[in-house]
Amino acid sequence: MWAVIYAASGLVALALEVVWFRLLTVMMKGTAFTFGTLLGVYLVGLGVGALAGSAVAPRIRRPAIAFLTIQACIGLTALGLIAVFLRRVDDIPVIASYLASYEPLNVRASVHALLGSVVTADATPSTFLLMYIGVPLLLVLPPTLLMGAAFPVLQRGVQQDIHVRSEEHTSELQSHHD
């Protein structure tokens, strides 16, 4: 049962990754940095979430309910963040003007401008920070933190379930022996 539930949650995670990739590809105008940005934020979210989940999981009394609640929150959080972002994207002038233009952001020039080495006309550090760091962190990080936290909670549930079943089996054997 646990393997099936976790496999289903893995399918949801993969589906979200595809949605995020498509959304970021449009927003970043299909640059080579799109997948790397998504993967970086995704992995940081999973790692930090797993650390947080590891600290909390031993204190959870009903891990099955906690795990399923976290899984529901992952989908609701991802859906809510995407919906709010799409609804408000035109209200943020920097993003609206970037999306209205045809050319992608010159990432190299923006990074050099951030580092203070070379400033050129096509360097837009604020747009770079917003589009390549801010928006991916906003859309991807909260759900992946929850994904990461779900794994230790799942492990706690599996271990608790095995322990309960082992005790039931032992008491059943003793009752048959008596």
N, C-alpha and C positions, 0 to 999 in steps of 0.2 A: 504494500500500500504506500509506504513512504517513498519508494523509488518512483512509483507512478506519479505521485504528487510533485516530487522534485523535478521529474522529467517535464511535466506540464509547465511548471514554473520556468524551466529552462527554455521551453518554446516561447513563452511570453517574453523572456529576456532577449532572445534572438529577434523576435518580431519588433520589440522596442528598438533594438540596435539598428535594424533596417529602417524604421521610421525616422530615428534620429539622424542616420546617415543621409537619407534623402532630404530631410529638412536642412541639415547643415550644408549639404552640397548646393542646394539652391541659394542659401544665404551667403555662403563663401564663394559662390559662383564657380564651383567645380575645380578648385585649386588642388594641388598635390598635398596640401596640408590638411585637408578635410578629414581624411581617415585617421591620420596620426593624432589630430586634435581629439576626435571622438574616442579613439582607443586609449589615449592618455587619461582623459577624464573618466572613462569607463573603468579602467583598471585602478585608478586612485580611489574612486568611489567604492569599488568592491573591496579593496584592501582596508581602507579606513572603516568601512562598514563592518567588515569581518572582525576587526579589532574591537570595535564597540560592541558588537554582538557577542564576542567571546567574554567580555567583561560582564554582560548582563545575563547571558544564557543560564549560568548556574543558579541564578535566583528565580528563574521562571518556574512556577508551579505546574502550569498547563502548557507545555511547549507546542502541542498540536494546535491549540487555539491561537497561541501567539504567532506561530508560523503562518497559519492561514490568514490571520489578520494582517501580518506584514505583507503577504502576497497581494492581498486586496489593496493595501495602501500603495504598493508599488504601481499598480495600474492606475489607480485614482490620481496619484501624484503626477505621474507622467502625463496622463490625459489632461489634468487640470493645468499644469505648467505650459503645455503646448497650446491649449485653448486660450489661456490668458495672454501668452506671448503673441499668438496670431491676432488676437483681438486688439492688442495694444501696440503692435509693431509700427503702425503709422503715426503713433503719438510720440515716438522717440525720433527727433529730427535727424540725428546722426545715422541711425539705421535706415530710416525712410529715404534719405538722400543717397545712401550707399546702394540700397536695393533698386533705386530708380535709375542708377547709372548702369552702363553696359559692361564696363571693364572691371575685372576683379581687382582687389586690393594688391598693391605691390608690397608683398610681405617682406622681402629683403630690405627695401628702403625703409619700411616702417620699423623693423627691428633695429636697423642701424640708427634711425632717428631716436628710438627709445634708449639705445645705448649711448647716444650723444656723439657718435663718431662722425656721421655724415647726414646732413639734412638736405633733402632734395624736394622738388616741387610735388612729386608723387608720393611722398612719405606722409602718412596719416596715422600717427601712433595712437591717437584716441580711438579712431575707428578700428584699428587693429586690435587694441586691447578689448574693446567691446565685442567685436565680431568673432575673434579667435580665442578669447579667454572668457569674457563675461557671459555671453549668450550660451556657449556650450556648458559652462559651469552651472548656469541657471537651469537649463533644460535637462541635463544628463546627470549631474551630481546627486541631487536628492533621491531619485529613484534607485541609482546604483548604490548609494549608501544603504538603502533599505535591502537591496539584493544581497549585499555583503553581510549585513546583519542577520539575514534569514538563514544563512548556512549554519552558523553555530547553534542557532535555535533549533534547526532541523536535526542537527547531530544530537542535541540534548533530548529531543523527542524520541529519536531512534534508540538511544541508549536507555532512556527511561522505559520505553516500550519493551525492549529486550529484557530488562531487569524485571518488569512486571510479569511478562510471559514466563520467564524462568522461575519466578516464585510460584506462579499458578501451576506450572508443570510439576514442580517439586511437591507442592501440597497435594496435587492430584495423585502423584505416585505414592505418597505417604498414606493417603486415604485408601488406595487400592491395596496397599501392603497390609494395613490394619484389618 
